[in-house]
Amino acid sequence: MLIARRADTRARADFATWKMMAKLNGASALPPEAQEFLSSYKNLLTQMSEDEATEVTIGAIYKAYYVEMGGAGTPPDVRTRPPEATADNVTAFRRPAPKPKTTSFFGASAASGAQKRPLPVALIFVCLVVVYVGIRLYWR
């Protein structure tokens, strides 16, 4: 079952990569087996819907990878979710809620110690005046 899961994951990832490269006109750079799978996918698109053609192609890639990875016999079915659940697997991004701004100034939140308390400008000025006067008195 471990080989089957790995083969299925690799098949889905490779097919998505190959399909994107084909959309970007880079299919000629793909290995021959990838080009064969893409051409069979294009043929299947004329006969069935895109979702069905994708699943059939991924199934063929999965079987090839299962044998390549050393799996014996018929590859087991590793799909645990129905196709409807896999169609929309994108989670919407939500911004975190803004943090409330606290404007306490030496107030009740001073006991918490988590916030720094700003010194008022007047207190800083008074301290500078005291230091200046002290130095002037000391030098006389």
C-alpha positions in Angstrom: 0.0 0.0 0.0 3.0 2.3 0.7 4.2 1.8 -2.9 0.7 2.5 -4.2 0.4 5.8 -2.2 3.8 7.0 -3.4 3.0 6.1 -7.0 -0.4 7.9 -6.9 1.1 11.0 -5.3 3.9 11.0 -7.9 1.5 10.5 -10.7 -0.7 13.4 -9.7 2.2 15.7 -9.1 3.9 14.8 -12.4 0.7 15.1 -14.4 0.0 18.6 -13.0 3.6 19.6 -13.8 3.4 18.2 -17.3 0.0 19.8 -17.9 1.4 23.2 -16.8 4.5 22.9 -19.0 2.2 22.1 -21.9 0.2 25.2 -21.3 3.5 27.2 -21.2 4.6 25.7 -24.5 7.3 23.7 -22.9 6.0 20.2 -23.8 8.9 19.6 -26.1 11.3 19.6 -23.1 9.4 16.8 -21.4 10.6 13.2 -21.5 9.0 10.9 -24.2 6.8 9.0 -21.8 5.4 12.3 -20.5 4.7 13.5 -24.1 2.9 10.2 -24.7 0.7 10.6 -21.7 -0.1 14.2 -22.7 -1.0 13.2 -26.2 -3.3 10.4 -24.9 -4.8 13.1 -22.5 -5.5 15.4 -25.5 -7.2 12.4 -27.3 -9.3 11.7 -24.2 -10.4 15.3 -24.0 -12.3 14.9 -27.4 -14.2 12.0 -26.0 -15.0 13.0 -22.4 -15.0 15.9 -19.9 -11.7 17.4 -18.6 -12.2 15.9 -15.1 -12.8 12.4 -16.4 -9.9 12.7 -18.9 -7.6 13.9 -16.1 -8.6 11.0 -13.8 -8.1 8.4 -16.6 -4.7 9.8 -17.5 -3.6 9.9 -13.9 -4.8 6.3 -13.5 -2.6 5.3 -16.4 0.4 7.1 -15.0 -0.3 5.6 -11.6 -0.3 2.1 -13.0 3.0 2.7 -14.8 4.6 4.2 -11.7 3.3 1.3 -9.5 5.0 -1.2 -11.7 8.2 0.9 -12.0 8.4 1.2 -8.2 8.3 -2.5 -7.7 4.6 -3.1 -7.1 3.3 -6.6 -8.0 -0.1 -7.4 -9.5 -2.9 -5.1 -10.0 -2.4 -1.7 -8.3 -4.8 -1.1 -5.4 -7.2 1.8 -5.3 -5.7 4.4 -3.1 -8.3 7.1 -3.5 -10.0 7.7 -0.2 -12.1 10.8 -1.1 -14.7 11.1 -3.8 -13.8 13.2 -6.8 -16.2 16.0 -5.6 -14.0 16.5 -2.5 -10.8 16.8 -4.4 -12.1 19.4 -6.9 -12.0 22.2 -4.4 -9.0 21.7 -2.1 -8.0 25.4 -1.8 -8.3 27.0 1.6 -9.2 30.7 1.5 -6.7 33.0 3.1 -8.2 35.0 6.0 -6.4 37.9 7.6 -6.0 37.7 11.4 -8.2 40.0 13.4 -6.5 43.3 14.2 -5.1 43.6 17.7 -6.9 46.2 19.9 -4.7 49.2 20.6 -4.4 50.1 24.2 -3.7 53.7 25.1 -3.1 53.4 28.8 -0.5 55.7 30.3 0.8 54.7 33.7 -2.7 53.3 34.2 -4.1 49.9 35.1 -2.0 48.0 32.6 1.2 49.2 34.3 1.0 46.3 36.7 1.0 43.7 33.9 4.6 44.6 33.0 4.2 43.3 29.4 4.0 46.8 28.0 6.7 49.5 28.2 5.6 52.7 29.8 6.7 55.8 27.9 8.3 58.6 29.9 6.7 61.9 29.5 8.7 64.6 27.7 8.4 67.0 30.7 10.0 64.4 33.0 12.9 63.9 30.7 13.4 67.7 30.4 13.3 68.1 34.2 16.0 65.4 34.6 18.2 67.1 32.0 17.9 70.4 33.8 18.8 68.8 37.2 21.8 67.1 35.7 23.0 70.4 34.0 22.5 72.4 37.2 24.3 69.8 39.2 27.3 69.8 36.8 27.5 73.6 36.8 27.4 73.7 40.7 30.1 71.0 40.9 32.5 72.9 38.6 32.4 76.2 40.6 
